[in-house]
Amino acid sequence: MTRRWSGFNVASVVVGFAFLYLPIVLLIIYSFNESRLVTVWTGFSTRWYVQLFNNQGLMDAAWVTIRVGLLSATVATVLGTLAALALTRYTSFRGRMLFTGMVFAPLVMPEVITGLSLLLLFVAIDFDRGFWTVTLAHITFSMCFVAVVVQSRLVSIDRSLEEAAMDLGATPSRTFLSITLPMIWPAVFAGWMLAFTLSLDDLVIASFTSGPGATTLPMKIYSQVRLGVTPEINAVCTILIAIVTLGVTLAALANKRSAFVRQRDERLAAAGN
């Protein structure tokens, strides 16, 4: 028996989605506004995108953000995948509880505390703040998100395939590269996209750990918004939304393709039996 949606349920869904996405839609629309006033529509124009790419300050901040995001997401994905593998495959090593707490602590730790702690660490070891401190900070807080995503996939896969490979003489490293990694690859890619998105979005931790020549795009946007919103800010935010949307779409397509391949292989295996 199917239940029909009531008018109240439909209205609740519409209001909820409008509250979440209507400001984003308005931001995208007004990024194509010809007027310098962000609240007065005078006609369609792409002039602010042209001026955006001619704004050297924003371009430098964007380049720093992209480099930090790519590097931190890649390293965090490797470390997070290894951490997830250790938590799911080795359940009785000494210090597991402490290791688990250290891996997942950034999930519940306020960003202000994380940023301040990292700042005090870099000051204590006399490490100059700049590009590398921001990158290390982003690796620290994004690694745990990758570990959660990959761990959820590892606990659901059939370990008999790994055991069969090792019974046939494959080493643990060869088993991981040939059997385990292809099965968890969509989760690894999703974790990388999540880490990259978190790096693009971060403002608080980067504000604590950045230095000269390492101003990220969120920091630059925040400093300009304090003086007033300009159409260039709408344009750069629209580009960021497009990048994140593209990444989410690619991750969803990868997961869908992986599920299709897995179902096809299961059907072929069942037919062979």
N, C-alpha and C positions, 0 to 999 in steps of 0.2 A: 504494500500500500504506500503510495507516494503522498507526501504532505505538500500542499500548496503554500506558497509564501503569502503571509498576510500583508496588508498594506503597511502595517507598522514595521515589519521586517524589511520590506523593500525601502521604505523611507529611511530606516536606520542605516542600511547599507549605502544608500545614495549620499546621505549626509556625511557618513564616515569617510567615504572615498573622496567626496568633495573637500572635506576638511584637510585631508592628507595631500591631495594632488592638485587642487585648484590653485594654490599659490605657486606651485611649480609650473603649471600651464601658463599662468599670467606672466611669470618671469620669462618664460621662453617667448611668449608673444611680444612682450615689450622689449626684448633684445633686438627685435627687428623694427623698432619704432624710430622714425626719422627725427623726432624731437629730442633735444637734450634732456627735457623734463621726463622723468621716468614714469610719471603718472598721467601724462597728457599724450594721447595718441594723435599723431598728425599725418601718418602715412607709413607705408612699408619701405624699409631701406636696410641695406646691409653695411652701411657706412661704419657702424660701431665695430663690426668684425674686422674691417680694414684697419681702423684705428687701433684695435686691440693688438693686431700683429705688428703694428708700428710702435707699440708701447714697450720700450726696452725693459723697463722695470718688471712689468708683468711677464714678459717673455723669459727673462732670467729666472724669475721665481718659478715659472712653469717648468723650465728645464731642470732646475734643482729638484722639484717635486717628482718629476718623471724618473730621474736618475735614482733618487732615494727610494721611490716606490718599486721600481724594477729590481734593484739590488736587495732591498730589505725583504720583498715578497719572495724572491728566489731562495735566499738564505733561510728565511723563516719556514718556507715549505720543506726544505731539506731537513732542518732540525725538528720541525713539528712532525714530519712523517717518521723520523727515527724515534722520536719520543712516543708516538702512538704505537709504533711497532714494539717498543720495549714494554709498554704498559699492557699490551694485549697478548704478546707471545711469551713474556717472562713475568710470571705472576708471583714469584716467591723469592726474588732477590732481596738482599739486605738493603734497607733504606728505601724500599718501594713507596712507603707512605710519605716520607719526606720528599722524594722525587715527584710524586703525584701532586703534592701540595705546591711545590715550586713551579711545576709546569702550568698548573691551572690558577695560580694566585692572581696573575694579571686580569683574569676574567672578572673577578669581583673587586679588584683593587681600584679605588677612584683614580682617575687619570691625573688629578692634581698630586696625589701621593706618589704615583709612579714617576711623574715628571720631576718632582722635587727630589725624590730618592736618587734618580739617575743624575740629576744636577750635582747633588752632594758627592756622589761617587766620582764624577769626572773632575770636580774640584779637588777632592782628596788625593787623587792619583795624578793631579796636575796634567790632565789631558785637555788640550785646547779644544774649545767648543767650535763646531763647524759642521761640515757635511758628514763626517764620519760619526760624530756623536749623535746626530739626528738619525742616521741609518741604524746605528746600534740600538738606539731607543725604540725605533719602529720594529726591529727584529725581536726585541724583548717582549713587547706587548702583543704582537701579531702571531708569534709562534704558537701560543696557546690555542688560538682560534683554529689554526691549521691542524693541531693535534686533535682537537675535538671532532672536526669534520672527518679526518682520516680514520680515527679510532672507531667512529660509528660505522664506517664501511668495513674495517678489518674484522669487527666482531660478527659481521653478518655473512662473511664469505665461507665457503666450504673448505676446511683445512685438509680434507682428504686428498685434494689435488697437490698440495704442498708435500704432504707425507708420501704420496706416490712418487713424486719427483725425487725426493731424497732417498727413497728405497731403491730407485733406479741409479743412484750414484751421484746425483747432483749435490753440489756443495750448498750450504745455506745462502751464500751470496748469489750463486747462480739460480737457486730456487726463487729468491726474492726478485731478481731481475727478470726472469723468464716466466714465472707463474704469478707471484703475488702482485708485483707492480702493475702488470697489465690489467689485473682485476680491480685494483684500487685506483687506477689512473684517473677516472672521472672525479673521484673524491679529492685526489691530489690537485687536479686542475682547479676544482672548485675552491679548495683551500688557498691556492695561489691567488685566485681572483679576489677572494675575501681579504687576504692580506694586502693585496695591492690597493683595493678600495679603501681599506682602513687607513693605509698610509696616505692616500690622496686626501682623506677626510680629516686627518688629525690636525688639530690646532694647539691643544693644551700642552701635550708632551713636547711637541716641536718648539713651542715658545720657551720652555725651560732649557732645552738642550741645544738650541741653535746658536750660531755665532756669526761673525762677519762673513758675508758671502754665502750664507746658507739660509736665506729667507725663503721659506716655502710659500706656495701659492695661497693656501688658506691664511697664513700670517699676513701676506700682502693684501689679500681681499679684506681681511678684518681691519687692517690699519686704514684702508681707504674708505671702508663703509662708515667708520667712526666720523669721517668728515662729510658723509653724505653718499647715497647710492647714485652711481653714474651708469649710463647705458653700457659702458664697457664692462662693468661688473656683471650686468645681466648677460652679456655675450659670453664671458669666460665661464660663468656658471652654467650656461646652456651647453657649452662644449663639454664641461665635466659631466653633466647629466647624460649627454650622448655617449661619452666614453663608458660610463658605468652601465648604461642600458645595453650597450653592445657587449660588454663583458658578461653581464648576467644572461643575455640571450645565448652567447656562445657556450657558457657553462651549462645552461639548460639543454641545448642541443647535444652537447657532449654526453650528458647524463642519459638523454633519451636514446641516443645511438648506442650507448653501452648497454642499456636495458634491452634494446631490440636485438643486439648481437647475442646477449646472454640467453634470451628466450629462444632465439634461433638455434643456438648450440644445444640447449636443453632438449628442444624438439628433435634435433638430429640424433642426439645421444639416445633418446627414448625410442626413436624409430630403428636405430641400429640394434638395440636390445630386443 
